[in-house]
């Protein structure tokens, strides 16, 4: 019925100071454009929450216990969960009688088996600090799995796909019988593929080496790995794939960044093929996945060379907002039926 976005909330020189002000602007637009006639028409608000830890495997109605847990998991997602909470508080403040629903990015990956989510660290690291693979982009991967099921006309419970979410942040998920069984992001979104500014998989000893040699603090090494690495770090140019590709023919570092990016994707696809044993489709989505057919053709050529044309390649625009709205609607529907 309506779609929009407010950016740069609370940033310097922004006219939107906080989430409450931003949400008031949204509601005034909905009323002005006659999408709704009053705020009472809004039955629920679906909120994206990045980290739900091991607690949340499904969307849930937000109460004080849920808010407490979201705060608790903020230590695992310090850049996301606190901001997600700001949106929740703003909506609760302005829509006091409306149900607020949390949809967790990590929830889709709670079906990953323990031998795939555990790290080979002393077991107390898991028991005490809950260090394990959580995975992210779950809402996107779930949407892609359902979309692929419709396109291939195959029930989700029988569907095996490899879902590649390629944007500034990148992750690949192995989906077996409609459920996530492994994913490239781990304890944080840093692990896995090469991304816009994130390094992805590296030897962890490199971190200790750099901290000693460069005299880096924990905060400085975190910035280096998350904000100065990836395509930007290798190319010394940009984190934008459009810029990387444009310069790759004449710039050796830009070309190296591109080659590394594609190589790492193929490496994960190969590993997940072995895990799934049968693959119905390899799906590509998000900014890079949806807009770079030349990259997909290079991956397809190698897969076809290995397997023949048994695997379908699908480019599917993701819609996390629609997925959040659908999951929110379905939860309310179940509540009404059971109530």
N, C-alpha and C positions, 0 to 999 in steps of 0.2 A: 504493500500500500504506500509505503514511503521509505526513503533511504537517505542517509546523510552521515556526515562525520564532523566532529569538532576536533581540531588539532591544536597543539602548542599550549595546552591548558597550563596556566601557572608559570609559563616561561617569560623571560624578560621581554618587555615591549608587547606582550600579548594582552588583548582586551578582555580575555576570559581568565579571570583570576583563580577560579577553583571549579571543582566538579559540580557543586550546587548551582553556581551561576550558569555553567554549561548546560546542565540538565533543564534549567528554567528556559533557556533559549530553545532547546529541543521541543519542549512542551508548547511554547508559544507558537513555534512554527507549525506543529501538528494542529493546533487550534485554528491558527490563521488560515492554513491551507484546507481546513475543514476535513482533515483526515479523521479527526475525532471531534465530537461536539462538546465533550467535557472530559476532565481528567479521570472521572469515575469510570469511564469506559475501559480504561487500562486495567486489565485483570492481573497481569503479571509483567515483571521485568526480568529478562534473562541476562545474567552477568557472566562474562568470561572471567574465570579465575585460573591463573596459570598453574599453581601447585596445590594439589590436594593430597599429596603424600600417599600413605597406604590406607588412609581413612576413607576416602571418597572414590568409589568405583562407578557411581551414578550421579546424575544431577540431583540436587536436593533443595528443598525450601530453606531459606536462610533464617536461622534464629540465632540467639546469643551463643549457643554451643558451637554452631557452624562458624560464626564470626571469630570465636576464640581459636578454633582450629586453623582458620585462614591466617590469623595473626601468628600462630605457632609455626606454620610452614613458611612464613615470611623469611626466616633465616635461610631457607633453601632457595627462595626466589626473591631476594631483596629488592630487585628492580621492578618486580611485577606485582606481587601480592599486596604490598601496601597501597599501591595505586588502584588496584582492583577494589580494595576495601573502601577507598575514597568514593568510588562510583556507587558502591552499595549503600554507603552512609547517606550520600546525596539523594539517592532514589527513595530510601526509607524516610528521609526527612520531608520530602516533597509529596510522597504518595504513601501516607501512613496506613491506609487500609489495603494497599495493593501487595500481593505476594511477590517476594523477591526470590529468584531462583539462581543458584550457582551452578555453572557448567564448567567442569574442571578439564584443563588441557591434558592432565596426566591420567584422567579416568580411563580413557580408551585403552591405555597400556597396562592396566592392572591385570590383564589376562596373560601377560608374559610369564612363563614358568620360572621358578627360582634359579634353575641352572643357567638361565639366560640373563636374569636381572642381578644376580650376585656378582660382586668383585672378589678376586682372590686375595683379599686382605684378611688380617686376623678377624675372627668372627665377632669379636667384641665391637669392632667398628660398625658393624651392622646393628647389633643389639643395642648399643649405647647411642649411636648417632644416626641410625637409619641410613647409612651410606649404601646405596644400591642404585641400579638403573631405574629411573622413573619414566623417561621419555617425554617428549613434548609434541606440539602440533597435533595432539590427539583428535581435536574437533575437526581439523582439516582432513586427516587420514580417514576418520570415520565417514565423513561426507563423501570422500572419493570412493571408498569401498561401496557405499550404497548406490552412488551414481554408476559405478562400473557394473554393479549387479543389474541395474535397470537396462543399461546399454547392451550388455552381453546376454540379457534375458536368462540369467542363471541365478537361482536362489542364493542369497548371501551366505547361508550356512554351508554351501558347497563351493564357495568362491575362494580361490587362492590368487592373490595379487601382490605385486611389489609396488607400493605407493611412494612416489618421489616428490616431496614438497621442496621445491627449489626457489628460494627467494633470497633476501639478504641473510635470513636464517634458513638453514637447509637440514632436512632430515629424511631418512628413508625408513619405511616400515614394512616388515614381512607380515602379511595378513593371511592366515590360514583358516579356512571355513568361516570367513567373516570376522575373525578375531585377531588382534595383534599378538604375535608370538615373539617378535624381536623388533628393536628399533635402534637407530644409530645414535641418537642423543641419549645421554646417560643420567648421572646424578644431577647435572646441570645441562643447559643447552650448548655447552662448549664442545662436548665430545662429538665425534663422528665425521661428517663431511667437511670439506673446506667451505667456508661461508664468506660473506662480504668482508667482515672484519674479525671473525673468529677463526682460530687455527685448526679446529677439529682435532683428530687423533694425532698425538705426538708421544714420544717417549717421556714419561713423567720425570725422568732424571734430568731432562733439559731444563725444567723449571728450577731445580736446585742449582744446577750449573750456572744458569743466567743470574739467579739471585745472588750467588756468591761473586761471580765475575763482574757484574754490573752494579753490585751493591744496591739491589732493588728491594723495596719494602713489599709486603704482601699486597697492598693496594696497587703499587706500581706494576707488579708482575700480573695482577689481575687485569689491569688496563691494557698491558701489552698483549695478553692472550685473547682478550675479548674485543678490544677496540682498535688495535693496531696491527693485527695479523690478517690471516685469510687472503683474499684477493688483493686487498689494499696493501698488506705487508709485503707480499711477494712481488707485486707489480710496481710498488713504490709510486703508484699512479692514482688508483681509484678502487672503491669497493663496488662500483656500478658495472655490471656485466656489459652494458651497452658501450661504455667507454673502453673496457678491456678488449672487447672484440674489435672495436674500431681501430685501436692502436696495435693489435697483435701482429699484423703483417710487417710492421716496421720496427716494433719495439720488442726486443727479446724477452724482457721481464714480463711484459703484458702477455706474450705468447706462452711463456712458462706458466704463469698463473692460470691461464685458460686450460692448458694441457693437464696440469695438476688437478684442477677442478673436475674435468671430465674423467680422468683416470680414477679418482677416488669414488666417483659415482659408479663406474663400471665394477670396481672392486667390491663394493657393497652389494650390488645387484647379483654378482657371481656368487657371493657367499649366501645370500638369501635364496637363490635358486636351489642350492644344495639343501638348505634347511627345509624349504617347502616341498621339494621333490617334483611337484607339478605346479606350473605357473600358468594361469589363464591369461593374465595381462600384466604389463608393466605400465603404470600410470604416471603421468607428469602433471604437476600443477604448480600454482603460485607464480610470481613475477617472471622468474627465469624459465621455469618449466612450461609456462603457457606461451611464451613469446620468443623462443629460440629453436625453431625447427631444425636448424643446422646442427645444434648440439645433440638433439634427440636422434637425428639421422646417423650421427657418428656412433652413438651408443647402440642403436638398432642394428647397424651394419655388423658390429662385433657379436651381438647376441644371435642374429640370424646366421652368422658364420659358424657359430658354435652349435646352435640347436636346430637350424633350419627355421622356416617360417611357422613354427608351431605356437609362438607367443604373440598375442596382439599388443600393439602399442597404442595407448589412449592418451590424448591431451585433454584434460578436464579442468575447466575453471573451478576453483574452489569457492565455497561460499560459507565461511565459518559463521557469519551472522545468521544466515538462514538455518544452519544446523543448530545454533543456540536457540533460535526462536522455536524450531520444531521440537527440540528436546524439552524446552520449557512448556510448550503447549501439551505435549504428551504426558508430562508429569502431572500437570493440572487436571488433565482428563482422567488419569488413573486415580487421582485424589478424589475427584467428584464421584467416580464410579464406586470406589471403596467406601466413601463417606455416606 
